[in-house]
Each structure stands twice: as structure tokens, then as C-alpha cells.
Amino acid sequence: MSFEVVFFIVFGAIASYFLYSVIRHGGLRGAIFGAKISSSIGEVSGYKRGLVSQKLKVHLLETDDHAAPRVGIELTSSAPGSWNTVPIRLSDDGVRELISLLEQSLESPPPREKP
């Protein structure tokens, strides 16, 4: 077989798997998380610096396995001409730990300014 034939077979297999994943998980976001998104809980906008904006979105994921992560956090950064998203799956324990860390950060005193 020539290189071109092998290339197109491999490319077709990867594209087919990606398409199957998008259909199976109900869209691109579901495919990124590897689970269907049952609902979006909400989003928080981050501090905007210049033309770069950030959002943190929280999703509830459908899973067949009760031990699998059920919460998806989507971190999205966008700027003119670019867009980046990072999916993070958290188990119930991971969500509790994140809540604890966020509460600790609110309770800690603000940093002192340097003279």
C-alpha cells in the first residue's frame, strides 16, 4: 500500500471515532468531557485583561457508573482570533475539596502591599 492510502485510512478512522464520540455524547462539549451534559448549572466570568476574557462554566454530567465524575468544569479563554477551552471532570470528593479550597481563600487575609 502507498503512503497516501495508509494516511487516508488512518485519517478516516480518527475522524470516524471523533464523529461517533460527538454523536454518542450529544455534541462537542459532551465529547470533550467524555460524557453527556445533562444540565449547565451556571457560569462565572473571570477578570478581563485587555481583549482576553475568561469564563468558568459548571455542568452536570450523565454517567452510568456512580463512581465516575459527575461534575464538569469548563474553563474558556477567548481573545480576538483565538478560543481555548479546558474541560475538568470532578468526582463528588473533588467538588467538596474545591469548595473547601475556595472557602479557605476567602477567609485568608489579603496580601500586604510592598512599600
DAVEN-V474629 format. One record per residue. RES is the residue in three letters. SS is DSSP state (2 for helix, 1 for strand, 0 for the rest). PHI is phi as a letter, one per 30 degrees, with the letter a starting at -180 (* if undefined). OMEGA is omega in whole degrees, -180 to 180 (NA if undefined). Layout:
# DAVEN-V474629
RES/SS/PHI/OMEGA
RES/SS/PHI/OMEGA
This chain:
# DAVEN-V474629
MET/0/*/179
SER/0/d/-180
PHE/2/d/-178
GLU/2/d/-180
VAL/2/d/179
VAL/2/d/180
PHE/2/e/-178
PHE/2/d/176
ILE/2/d/179
VAL/2/d/179
PHE/2/d/179
GLY/2/d/179
ALA/2/d/179
ILE/2/d/179
ALA/2/d/179
SER/2/d/178
TYR/2/d/179
PHE/2/d/179
LEU/2/d/177
TYR/2/e/-180
SER/2/d/178
VAL/2/d/-180
ILE/2/d/-177
ARG/2/d/-176
HIS/0/c/172
GLY/0/i/176
GLY/0/k/-178
LEU/2/d/-180
ARG/2/d/177
GLY/2/d/178
ALA/2/d/179
ILE/2/d/180
PHE/2/d/-178
GLY/0/i/179
ALA/0/a/179
LYS/1/d/178
ILE/1/d/-180
SER/1/d/176
SER/1/a/174
SER/1/c/-176
ILE/1/d/-179
GLY/1/l/179
GLU/1/b/178
VAL/1/b/177
SER/1/d/178
GLY/0/d/178
TYR/0/d/-178
LYS/0/c/178
ARG/1/c/-180
GLY/0/i/-179
LEU/0/c/-177
VAL/1/c/176
SER/1/b/-180
GLN/1/b/176
LYS/1/b/175
LEU/1/c/-178
LYS/1/c/-180
VAL/1/c/-179
HIS/1/b/171
LEU/1/c/-175
LEU/1/c/174
GLU/1/d/177
THR/0/b/177
ASP/0/d/-178
ASP/0/c/-178
HIS/0/d/179
ALA/0/d/-178
ALA/0/d/178
PRO/0/e/-178
ARG/0/c/-178
VAL/1/c/177
GLY/1/c/175
ILE/1/c/-178
GLU/1/c/177
LEU/1/c/-177
THR/1/c/174
SER/1/c/179
SER/1/b/177
ALA/1/b/178
PRO/0/e/178
GLY/0/i/179
SER/1/b/180
TRP/1/a/-179
ASN/1/b/176
THR/1/b/179
VAL/1/b/178
PRO/1/d/177
ILE/1/b/177
ARG/1/c/-179
LEU/1/b/173
SER/0/d/178
ASP/2/e/178
ASP/2/d/178
GLY/2/d/178
VAL/2/d/179
ARG/2/d/179
GLU/2/d/178
LEU/2/d/178
ILE/2/e/180
SER/2/d/180
LEU/2/d/178
LEU/2/d/177
GLU/2/d/177
GLN/2/d/-179
SER/2/d/177
LEU/2/d/-178
GLU/2/d/-178
SER/0/d/-179
PRO/0/d/179
PRO/0/d/180
PRO/0/d/178
ARG/0/d/176
GLU/0/d/179
LYS/0/d/-179
PRO/0/d/NA
